Amino acid sequence: MADLLSSIKGLLESERYADLILRCNGETFRVHCAVVCTRSPFLTRAAELQQFKEASLREIDLSADELPTIRAMIRYLYTDDYPDDAGKQDDCASLASICTPEDEDEDVATPLPIVADPAFPLLFNVKMYIAGNKFSIPGLKTLATNKYRACVTEHWDSPIFSEAATHLWTKTNYPLAADRQLRDVVVEAAFKHLTHFLKRDEFVDLMKSHGDFGLDIVKLIDRHLFIASSHPPATLLEDEMTDEPAPSQDVSSPVRELSPAPVVEKVKGASKKEKMREKKKKPKAARELIAASEESPEVMRDNLTLNPLQIYA
């Protein structure tokens, strides 16, 4: 198996036996159908549409996508991995053997500018996730999600966080119950640092322009409130349910004779406090929003005058 994987990776370094051309914004990649098409139903369908043409090699134009994204996707199809820092100098050179510039005056191995911002992978991995969705490559989506999760743990406070989230919500217009693999990771990170993000204009703009993003955060807040109300702190329960130790007394004295009355009062007191906790329902605004969202994901943005930032204010 190791030899097989090594052989497939070796094809990335040679255009020998290549039988398919992928074109993207001035560059051509000579690839192998047996490798790329078997991993991408999108490329399979596109290649089949070209099979009756007279050209010696079938061609697929991917110029609608960004060149760094296509480069990284091709690398993934051959190696099961990709560099999420697409600005590294060796990125283009590593594909030089299968990549040819359409303009012969260009040098395919010319180094690209190095991306200085260490948070850049937040945005790039979002783009790779979107590519995995477009080209029907589930493994690429999973890898992009894992790489994003690793990066956001360290660089959540970068302005690129909001830019990447905006790009994801703009390019993946899913229904509420559809693919949420990366969206859930982004929402969890936003919720974890919500107090910080609400002070940033770009994040507030994101919530205003994408109501479903704000709704996702509201639902996560609601879920955490429900968990908190279902499991009150142990110290609170102890204060309510634990009887105070009775003072030392002469059990023979009829005045000090023990009776169940104090215990009943304690139970009644605990029951009353328990009922009061149950009365602490969700804020009316949140209940209206969540109920309405079940009918349409656009309710928050189009039908409610509610500001998602003030739901739990």
N, C-alpha and C positions, 0 to 999 in steps of 0.2 A: 504493500500500500504506500509506503514511504517513497519507493522508487517511482510509482505512478504519479504521486503528487509532485515529486521533483521534476518529472518529465513535463507535466502540464505547466509548471512554473517556467520551465526552460523555454516553452513556446513563446512566452512573453518577450524573450530576448532575441527572437528570430521570426522573420516573416515567412520562413519556409513552410510550405503546405498551406499557406493562408488562402482562403477562398471567399472572403467577405471583406468589403471596405466600409468603414464607418467614417463619415465626414462630419467635421464639427468646426465651424468658424475658422476656416483657413488651414486646417490640418486634416490629414487622412491617416487612419489607423487600419493596417492590414491584419485582420484577425482570423480566427478559425471558428467556423460554424459549430463544429463539434464541441467547442468549449463555451462560447458565449451564448449560442442559441439554446443549448440544452439547459442553461441556467436562467434564461430570460424568455418567457413566453412572448413578450412584446417584440423582442428581436427575432424570434422564430416567425411570427406572423409577418413582420416587415420583410424578412428575407424570402419568405415564400411568395410574396407579391412580386419579387424581382426575378424569380427563377426562370421565367420564360423570355427574359430579355436577351438580346444577342451579345451583350458585353461578356467578356471572359470572366469577370468578377462581379458578383452582385454588390450593389452599393446601397447604403442607408444613410440618409441625411439627418443628422442630429443637431443641426445648427440652432435649433430652438433652445437648446440647453447650453449651459456655461461650459467652456472648455475644461477648466480645472475639475469640474464635477465628472465629466465624461472620462477624463484621464484616470481619475481615482476609481470610477466604476469599472473600467477595463482592467485595472490592476486587481480589483477585488475578484472579478470573474476568473482570473487566472490563479490568484494566490490566496483567496479568502481573507484578505486584509487590504487596508489602504492607509496611507499617511493622512491623518486629519489636519496636518499643517501643510496645506497645498502650496504654500509659498516657499517651501524648501527648494534650494537650488538644484538638488539632484532629482526633483520630481519629473521634470521634462526629459532630462538626459536619460533617465531609467527606461523611458519608453522610446528612445531614439531609434531602436532597431526595428520597430513596427510602425513608427510614426514618421510621416513625410509632410513637410510644409507644401501647400499648394503653390505658393510663390517661391520659386527656386532661389530667390535672393535672400530668403529668410533662413536662419540657422536654427534648426529645431532644438539644438542643445544649448541655445543661449539661456543663461540663468535667468530665472524670474526674480523679481524683487522679494526679499525675505520679509515675511509678515512679522512685524515686531510685537504686536499685541498678543500676549499669551492666551487671551480669551478668544482669539479668532476661531478655534475649533468649535466653539458654541454654535456659531453661524454655519460653519462648513459642515458639521455633522447633521445639522438640520437639513441642509441642501442635499446631503447624501441620503438621508431618510426619504426625502421627497423623491429623489431619483429611484430609490428602491421601490417606492410605491408606484411610480409611473411605469417603470420597466418590469414590474411584477417579479421582484427579487426579494423574497421574504428574509433571507439570511442577511442581506445588506441592510435592511431596516433594523433588524435586531442588533447588528454590529454598530450601526450608527447610534442607536439608542444607548447602548452600553458605553460607547465613547463619549456621548454627550453627558451621561450621568456622571462619569468619572471627572469630566471637565467642570461641570457646574458646581460640584462640591467645593472646588477651589476658587472658581472665578464667577460665582453667582453675583457679586457686586459690580461687575463690569457693565457699562452701558450696552455692550453687545448682547447682553441677556434679553433686553426688551426688543432689540432689533431682530434677534433670532426668533423670538416668540412671535413677533409680528409676521415674519416671513412664513413661519409654520402655519399660523392660523389663516393667513391669506391664501396659501397654496394648497391647503388640505381642507376643503370645505365639506367636512363629514357631517352626517346626522349625529345626533347625540350618542347613539348606541353603536356607532361604527368604530373603525380602527382608532384606538386611543393609545397605542403603545408609547409613542414619544410624548404626546400631549399630556398624559398623566404625570410623566416625569417633570415636565415644565411646570405644570400646575402645582405639584408638590413642592418644588423649589420656591415658587412664588409665594405659596402659603407659609412656608417655613420662615421666610424673611419679609413678610407682608408689611410690617411696620416700616422697614427700611425702604421698600419699593414705593410705598404710597407717597414718599417725599420726593420722588423723581418724576419729572414731567413726562418723560418718554413712556414710563410705565402707566401713568394715569391716562395718557393718550391711547395707549394700547387697550385699556379697559373700556374706554369710551367708544373706540372705533370697532371693537370686536366684542359684542355683547355676550357671545357664547364663551369667551375667555373669562369674563367677569362672572358669568353664571357657573362655570366650572369651579371657580374659587369659592363662590357662595355655597355651593353644594359641599365642598370639602370642609368649610367652616361649620356648616350645619352638621355634618357627620361627626366632627370632633366635639361639638357641643352635646350631641346626643350621647356619645360615649362618656363624656365627662359627667353628664347628669345621671347616667345609668350606673356609674361607679364613683360615688362620692368618696372623699378621702377617708382613710381608716380612722383618723383622729376624730372626725366629725361623727362617725358611727359610734365610736366609743363614748363620746360625750352624751349621745342621745340614749344609748341602749344599756350602758353599764351602771348598775346600782351602786350607790355609795355604801361603803361598809358601815354596818350598824354599830353604834357605840356599845361598849361593854355594859351589861345589865344583868340584873338578877332575874333569871327566867322564872323563878317562883312567884315573883310579884305580879298580881293581876293587872296592875297599871301598865307594866312593861310587856305584857303578853304580846307575842308576835301575831300579826294578822296579815292577811293578803292585801289589805287596802293599799298600803304604800306601793306594792308591786303593780297593782291595777292602775294607780295614778301614773306610774312610770310608763307603762305600756300605752296608756291613753296619750300621754305626752309625746311619746315617740311616734305614735300613729298620726297625731296631728301634724307634727313636723314633716312626716313622710308625705302627707297629703299636700302640704305647702310646697314641697319640692316638685310634686307632680304637676302643680299648677303653674310652674315656671315653664311655660310653653315657648316655642320659638317666636321671635318677633313677628308681628303681623306682616311686615313687608317681606320678610324672607319666605313666610308660608305662601303668600300670594305669588311671589316670583317662582318658587319651585313648582307650585301647582300649575301655573300657566305654562311653564317651560315644557311640561309633559305633552302639551298640545303642539307647540311649535318652538324650535330652537331660536327663532328670531324675535320671540316675545319681548325679551329684555331690551333689545335695541329699538324695536318698532312700536310696540303696543304699551309698554310701561313707561311712565314718567319717572320711575324710580331710578335714582342714581346708585349703581352697584357699590359705590364707595361709601354710601351712607346706610346701607342695609342693616349693618350691625352696629352703627354708631350709637 
